[in-house]
Amino acid sequence: MIKDRVAGAPISWGVCEVPGWGHQLAPARVLAEMRDLGLAAAEFGPDGFLPAGAAERAALLAGYGLRPVGGFAPVVLHDPDRDPLPEVRRILSGFGAGPGAGVERSSERLTLVLAAVTGLAGYDERPALDAAGWAALLGNLDRIGAAAAGAGVRAVLHPHAGTMVERSDEVARVLDGSSIPLCLDTGHLVIGGTDPGGLAARVPHRIAHVHLKDVDAALAAAVRTGATAYTDAVRAGIYRPLGAGDIDIGGIVRSLEGAGYDGWYVLEQDMIIDTEPAPGSGPAADVRASVDFLTALRA
């Protein structure tokens, strides 16, 4: 059942690693609302949101009836003079011992969701990547994939606005030049000019994790052309509850299920909030609308 594989991400409650992103809600509020909305599991969120120790982190989630999914890891991968493995190993230490590659369902494995960040603050600008940078990035993806697998964790790459892998040609270069599977983030792919439904249909075997968000296509186009900064677009509401934007979310889910996808569907709607919302309102109301959409889709 899909409902057993629907998880939440703290960024849907505005919890983000970017300095100055907005008001940061407390874990107790976020996890309680995830539980109350019927979500089965949670991604970990940025450093400092959950306890650093794997046992403490797992116990906290369990106290809210939530399973662990894994977490988003923004790491510099393109610098030939910078080894990302020490940072990745530190992040993996908070995951704990994974169940390994022998489990039957993808949703039973923890997932390291890599973003090839620029090294700059935020996601509003990025440098050009030369041949040496691409060689380092692709090589590091395979090294990290192997290191994560050794810890019983699956590593995936998340094409993401304002990172070194954003555009459709960059996604293709990763698929051709590395063995790492992808996180299919429906919103970030659209911003970068990739049709997420078409990508899922072409390479279903490379999709190992899914972030679901709907998108205002006009705002996505403005970010893609440089007319609007990514952060400004988030504040303006580029991400919409599922079914309220311009992406065929239902078609994508049906395509993935038909291809045998058995991993998580993470409701991950990047949001900026300025003040503490009333309980059950704001972020929770948007996530509730997305949960209702998925429930109706599979009814």
Disulfide bonds with the S-S distance in Angstrom:
none
